[in-house]
Amino acid sequence: MQCWGLTDPGCVRPQNQDIYRIEQLDRNSTLCVICDGMGGAKSGNVASKLASDVFVEEIQSTWKPGMEQKQIDSMLSSAVKLANFTVFDQAQQFEEFNGMGTTLVAVLIQGKEATVIHVGDSRAYAVDREGIRRLTEDHSLVQMMVQRGELTQEQARTYPGKNYITRAIGTETVTECDISHVDLERGDCLLLCSDGLSNMMDDQEILFEVVHGVNKQYCCQRLLEIAKNRGAPDNVTSVLVQI
């Protein structure tokens, strides 16, 4: 297994409120996380760092090789709940942090099995011989409108309220997370990204770059360059894993 990650402020914002982590839990298990902070210049980066730190530390302290799937799901859910409580508590205690929050998408890969957990609109994709498959469903206003048939996927890409998310870490006392599972084969890839990338590229464009890139270690850089060539109004972060 090989992992690469990259984060960049983009072309407009002076501060990067995205953060990513890649952590080796044991010889066969890896945890990857992306958080995309929100809440203004003073607090978005605080929320994303705090949530990612708490989430990762909780997994590291709880992880045991050979855990069953139910145990992994429970561990990830508990780590999200702890991250949410911690960010929310800080937001209540300090006025300058009021309203801060963050998305979170993470994947725990154990051998050829991966568990994905997410809150918000940061995404996870699986890329294999069959093509590209989105493993997460955005917790956002536009996704709800697409599901109700009020917008097409193409219209959703440019809808004015597309940045409004319906779930986040730290904005409420309790948050809900979604968990999915994927079986992997040698050579398959997983891509995590913030909406700063997914807003700039459609799924098929991402598929092309992941599959046809000369060297996987430069894939995140290529994705960033494409996003920045298109204006990159938001921070851009991606993590690529190849089994």
C-alpha positions, 0 to 999 in steps of 0.5 A: 500500500502506498499513500500520498497527500497534498493540501494548498490554499488555492488561488483566492483564500489567504489561509488554508483551513483544510488539513489531512493526516495519513497514519500507519496503525500497523503493518497492514492498516492505514488511516487517512483523514481530510477535514475542511474547516469553516467558521471564518479566518480565526476558527476554520483552521482551528476546527479542522486541526482539532477535529482531525487530531482528536479523531486520529488520536482516538483511533490510535488509542483504540485500534487493535490488529484483527478487529472485526468490522462491527468493532471498526465501525463502532470505533470510527463512530465513537471517534467522530462523536468525540471530535464533534463534542470537542470542537463544539465545546471549544466553540461554546467556550470561546467567542472567537470560535463561535460557529466554527465547524469542519467536514470530515472524511476518513478511510481505514484500510485493513489489508484489502478491506476499507471502511469509509466514514464521513460528515459533510461534503468532503468525498471519498472515491474508489477507482478500479478497473470498473471505473470511478465510484463515489463512496460518500454522499454529500451532506449538503443542500444541493444533494438534497435538491438533486435527490428530490429531483429539483436539480440535475447533477450538472445544475448542482455543480453551479448552484449558488447555494452549493456550499451550504452543508447540512451536517458538520463536525462541531456545529451541533451537540450531536452529529450523524455520520455515514459509514460505508465499506469497500473490498479492494484488489491489488492496484485499486485506488482510493481518493479522498478530497475536499470540495475545493477539488470536487467543485473544480473537476467532475468524476470522470476527469478525476478518473482520467487523472488517477488512471492515466497519470504516469506516476501515482505519486504525482497524481495529487499534484496534477489534480491541484494544478488542474484546480488552480488552472480553473481558479481554485476559489477554495482550499484544495486537498487530496489524499490518494491510496493505492493498494 
